[in-house]
Amino acid sequence: MATTALVNARVLVEEGFREGLAVLLEDGRIADVAEEARVRARAQRVHDLQGASLAPGFIDTQVNGGGGVLFNDDTSVEAVRRIAQAHRRYGTTGMLPTLISDDAEVMRRAIAAVDAAIEQRVPGVLGIHLEGPYLAPARKGVHDPGKFRVPAADEIAMAASLRHGRTLLTLAPDRVPAETIRAFVARGVVVAAGHTAASYEQTRAALDLGVRGFTHLYNAMTPLSGREPGVVGAALDDAASWCGVIVDGHHVHAASLRVALAAKPRGKIVLVTDAMSPVGSDNPSFRINGQIATARDGLLTVPDGTLAGSVLDMAQAVRNTVAWLDVPLDEALRMASTYPAEFIGLGATHGRIAPGYAADLVALGDRAQVVATWIGGDLEEHQ
């Protein structure tokens, strides 16, 4: 693969945006980040970004669907490819296709599809997110509680069987025994708490067992109150864990998100979309668990008003974070790239513009709109 210099951009590095730097891509990785003249001298090709902002590509750890495809409905490699392609136009260069609570056989097929997609180098697939089915009926959201269960030993092995990439598993600490949580962690699964009616004490115990994060903070979990901190209180009180947040103006009030940002150490709040099939599609409706979910004015619900995921994309999540949460653009971009990579254990290879990192990048225009993406150094330009 020819070496390519990306020049004439504001490059997001550790200390913030820098001008006068260029990025050298070689064999799917970042070979150098240095003064433009030095990088140009080593490149076989030069790509002028015409003043765009260059950031690490977005990593979305909660993607239920896109491009008209819902992963639960189509657990094939082609479905994974279509979902990843739909989200790429919004700057997502790495994602975890997300399967909500389902039967063991559907889970098995989904894991096999993601394994095959990674083996076939489908662009943008980093692993799988199993959101359930080890959840609490009291906080079910749009999940089908008829699918909920506690996994036996054979199902623990199946749920942790992905051979390539990362497995993120959302479970309810109040429903899953300590030894089961410990078994998932021992197998290398990234475990998050979500859809849970746990107390603060139960959640704190789960964190001590190795639970690493929280799925869509504030949503489908026990709230923070004066005498009962709940799951939300445990999440905000714990310095080591990561919290995913859906910044769409519907899932969580902006003031609550600002409180989370103030409570957690920098780097522990992660943007996610919880996107469903309408993202990147002209069809605002789809069927989920026997109900029709429809998006209106950015709000995605089933007929009884229950939220059914979102129609948010990562570029819009970044823009909303800047506009509503008083977060500078460079930090909002890290919340969409650097911090998610660290959460799922890929912080040494993804989520930064630095030598040796994956050449997964996004170029943004002056309104933070996506103009180009690179996955493994391969360019795709966007309108």
HELIX and SHEET records of a PDB file:
HELIX    1   1 GLU A   36  ARG A   42  1                                   7    
HELIX    2   2 VAL A   77  ARG A   88  1                                  12    
HELIX    3   3 ALA A  104  GLU A  119  1                                  16    
HELIX    4   4 PRO A  137  ARG A  139  5                                   3    
HELIX    5   5 PRO A  145  LYS A  147  5                                   3    
HELIX    6   6 ALA A  153  ALA A  159  1                                   7    
HELIX    7   7 ALA A  178  ALA A  186  1                                   9    
HELIX    8   8 TYR A  200  LEU A  209  1                                  10    
HELIX    9   9 GLY A  230  ASP A  237  1                                   8    
HELIX   10  10 ALA A  254  ALA A  263  1                                  10    
HELIX   11  11 MET A  314  LEU A  325  1                                  12    
HELIX   12  12 LEU A  329  MET A  335  1                                   7    
HELIX   13  13 THR A  338  PHE A  343  1                                   6    
SHEET    1   A 4 ARG A  29  GLU A  35  0                                        
SHEET    2   A 4 LEU A  21  GLU A  26 -1                                        
SHEET    3   A 4 THR A   4  VAL A   7 -1                                        
SHEET    4   A 4 ARG A  45  ASP A  48  1                                        
SHEET    1   B 6 GLY A  16  ARG A  18  0                                        
SHEET    2   B 6 ARG A  10  VAL A  13 -1                                        
SHEET    3   B 6 SER A  53  PRO A  56  1                                        
SHEET    4   B 6 LEU A 361  LEU A 364 -1                                        
SHEET    5   B 6 VAL A 370  ILE A 375 -1                                        
SHEET    6   B 6 ASP A 378  GLU A 381 -1                                        
SHEET    1   C 8 PHE A  58  VAL A  63  0                                        
SHEET    2   C 8 THR A  92  ILE A 100  1                                        
SHEET    3   C 8 GLY A 127  GLU A 131  1                                        
SHEET    4   C 8 ARG A 166  LEU A 171  1                                        
SHEET    5   C 8 VAL A 190  ALA A 193  1                                        
SHEET    6   C 8 GLY A 213  PHE A 214  1                                        
SHEET    7   C 8 TRP A 242  VAL A 245  1                                        
SHEET    8   C 8 ILE A 269  LEU A 271  1                                        
SHEET    1   D 2 GLY A  65  GLY A  66  0                                        
SHEET    2   D 2 VAL A  69  LEU A  70 -1                                        
SHEET    1   E 3 SER A 285  ILE A 288  0                                        
SHEET    2   E 3 GLN A 291  ARG A 296 -1                                        
SHEET    3   E 3 LEU A 299  THR A 301 -1                                        
END                                                                             
